[in-house]
């Protein structure tokens, strides 16, 4: 799909509610990197134009169909589908997760993708406590969630960054580049590095793979470099490494509604922890979407740009 212009259009109000329908007033929606890739025509799953954007967001229940159970007016809910950059949505109740009371609105708006991605990445591999995880893009929200969830499994995480000093000094940290493997060996003390998480691709994939112990697994879940993964084949044949791609929505497609609800309830409880409050760079109203997109595309932003859909 080639990239295309983005516009804010007036559309007809949602029609009458069916028995299982829920009417939402959308409150907040971040501009996720996946949104920028989709606009640029670089998203992993092609789609046809035009399309509604917004990979994640949070809405307030404004109306419920006659057979809707477990949702009340005023509840905050998490839409599971895309199309959240809008003032209102009409969705079937099966496509919504009720959020617990008291969850901050920005945390609620950013619960859909990063926390679930981190959780599922860690559950792609059976591992023992003490086995190391190495991840690049270590200043990202996914990486932050990986560190938090890995701590529950007593798994140390080595964070690969473009430059040292971008994370607190107490975290195991290595600067990406030709010296990465030696730094990993020094920090881990020769311990087993069994899982690598790659959101960069390009030559960074090869350096992560080279840092893995024999029979280790690398999961490629992003391509921030915009380049194909470059992994020397002797690493695969000589060390027996496994390299797999990962994407959130196909991974969760086999889960039933009850499983999804249970997962997001657990993640919401963690998201409410003060230390897990998301970094929001700034907030724009929906009618300032072009300015918001330009802001979100700035390098080194240090947080998400948020859309206030009720402004």
N, C-alpha and C positions, 0 to 999 in steps of 0.2 A: 504494500500500500504506500503510495507516495505521500509525503507530508502535505498538509493542506492548511488553509486559513481556519482560525477559530473565531466563532462569533457567539454572542449572547442573543438568543431569539425569543420572542414572545410566542408561546404556544397555548393551545386551548387548555382550559382547566380540566383536571381529571374528571372523568364521567362518574356516574352513580357507582356506589360500592357494591361489588358482588358479595356473596356470603362469606368468603374467606379473605376479602380484601382489607387492606389497612391504608389509610391516607396519612401521609407524613408531611410535616413542614420541616424541610431540611434546615439544620442549624449551622453546622460547620463541615468543611471538607478541605483537607490539605491538598496541595499540589505534590503528588508523589512522583519520584523519578520514572515510574512506569507510565504516568500520564505524559511526561515530556517525550518519552520514547515513542508512545503511540502517536502523538502529534507529528513527530519527525518521521513517522513511517518506519521506525526501527524496532517496533514491539515484536515479541516472539510469535504472537498469534495474529496473522493477518485478519483484517476485517474490512468491510465495505463502508464507503462514505455515503451519506453523512452518518455520524454516530454521536451519541451523547457521551460526554467525557466525565471523568471522576471515578477513580478506582476505589476510593473509600470515602466515608463520611458518616455523619450521625444525624438522625432525625427525631422529631417529637411526634408522637401519635396524636392525630387530630380527628380521626374517625375510624370506626371499626365496623366490619360487616357482621351480619346477624349470627354467624357461626364461628367467629373468631374467639379463641379462648386464651387466657393468660396475658392479654394486653389490655391496658386501660388508657383512657385519654391522659396525656401528659407524660406517658412513659417515654424514656429515651431508648431508641432502638438502633441496631447496627444493620444496615442493608448488606446482604451478601453479594448482590450484583453490582455491576458498574452503572454509571450514569448519574452520579451523585452531585454534579455541579448544576444544581437546579434548585428552585425554591420549594417545589412540592414533588412528591412521588406517590404513585398508587401501586402497591405491591401485594402479592399474596403473603399471608402470614408465615408460610414455610420459608420465605426468603428473608426473614428478619430474626435477629437475636435481641431479646430484651436485655438491657444493660442494668446492672445493679444501681440502686440509688446512691448518690454521693460521688459517683465517678466524675472527675472534672471533665468539662466539655471537650477540651483539647485532647485529653487522653482518650476519651471515647471516640473522637473523630479519627484517631490514628491507631485504633486497635485492630482494624481489619487485616492488614497486610504484614507489617513488620513483626509483631509478636508471633503470629501464626507461622510465618516463614521460619523464624528462628526455632520454634518448637519442632516443626516438622523436619528441618535440617538435622537437628540433633537426634531425631528418632528414625533417621534413615539407616542407622548403623548401630549394631549391638556393640557396646564397649564397656570396659571395666573402669571403676574409679581409678584416677591417677593417670589414665592415658590422655595425652595431650591433644588439644584441638589447635590448629593454626588457621587464622582467618585474615584475609586482606580486606581493604575497605573498612578498617577497624574503627573509624570514627563514625560510622553510619549507625542508624537506629537498629537495623537488623543485628549488627555486631554487638551493640549494647545489650540487646535482648539475649543474644547467644551467651554473653558473659554471665548475665543474671541466671539464666536457666541452667547453664553448665555448672554453676556453683551448687545447685541443688543435687547434681549428680556427682559432685566431688571430682570434676574434671577440670584441670587447669587449661587456660586459654592463652595462646601466644598471639599477640596482635601485631599485624604487619601494617605499617603506616608509610606514607610517602616521606615524612620527615619526623624525626624524634621530637618530642615536646608537644605533640598534638593530643596526647592523652596523659592522664596523671602518671607521674613517674613510678608509682608503686605497682603499676600494671606491667606484666611481662610484655615487652614491646621490642620490635625489631624494625629497622628501616629497610624498605624494599630496595633491591638492587643486587649486584653481583656478589656481595658479601652476605646475603641472607642465610644461606645454608650454614655457614660457619657460626653466625650469630645464633641461629636456632639450636645448633649443637651445644653452644656454650650455655644458653639460657636453660635448656631442658636438662642439661647434665647427661646427655646421651639417652634420655628417656624415650619412651615410645610415643611417636607422633602418628596417631592412627586415623585422624580425620582432618582434611583440609577443606575450607569453605572459600570458594573463589567467586567474587562478584565483579572482577576486573577483566578477566580473560586476557588475550594477547600473550606477550612474553611473561606476564605475571603468573600465568597458569603453570608454565614450566618451572619457575622458581618455587612455587608452592609444592608441585609434585616432587621436585628434588629434595624438599625438606621432609617428605613423608618417610616413615619407616616402611620396611618391606611388608607387603600385603595391605598397605594403607588404602584409604578411600578418599577421593577428591570429588566434591560436589560443586558443579558450576551452576550458579543461580543468577548470574548477571553478566553483563558485558559492557561495563562502563568505559573501557578503552575503545570500544567500537571495532575491535580487531579479533580475528579468529584465535582460538586457543593454540598456543605453540608448546607442545610437550615432546621432548626428545623420546623417540620410540624405545631406546634401551632402558629408560625408566620403567616402561610398561612391561617389557619382556624380562628384564633383569630383576625387577623388584616385585613383580606380580601386582602392580597397582591397579585399582579399579577407578575409572573416571566416569561419572554419570552426570547428566543434566538434571536440574530440578526446577519446577515451576509450581507455585502454590495451588492454583485452581485445579489443574489436573490431579495433583496429589490428594486434594480433599474430595474429589468427585466421588470416590468410593465410600465416603463416610455418610451415615444416615443423619437425619436431623438431630436426633438425641445426642449423637457423638459430637456433632458440631457445637450444639448448645453447651455440652459439658466442657469442651475445650475452651470456648470463649468465656465461660464463667470463671474458669481457673485463670485465664490470662487477664481478665478484667480485675481480679483480686490483686494480681501482681502490679498491673498498671496503676492501681490506686496508691501504691507505695510512693512516698515523696521522692525517693531516689530515682524512680522510673518516670517522672514527669517529662513529657516530650519537650524538645527544644523548638520553640516557634520563633522564627526570625521576625515576622511581622504578619499583619492581617489586613486583607483587602475586602471590600464589598464585591459582590459578583459583577456589578456593572463596571468594575475596574479590572476585569479579567486580563486584558492585554498587558497592563502594567504589572499585574501579579505574575503573569507568565514570564515576562522579562526579568523580574526580580528573582524568580525561582531558578532561572537558568544561569544566574551568576555563579562563577566558581567560588569555592570556599565559603559558602553561605553560612554554614554552621547551624542550620536549623531549617525547618519547613516553613514555607509560605502557606498561610491558612486563608481560606475564603470564608467570610462571614455571610452565609446565605440568607440570613434574616435581617441584614442591615438595610 
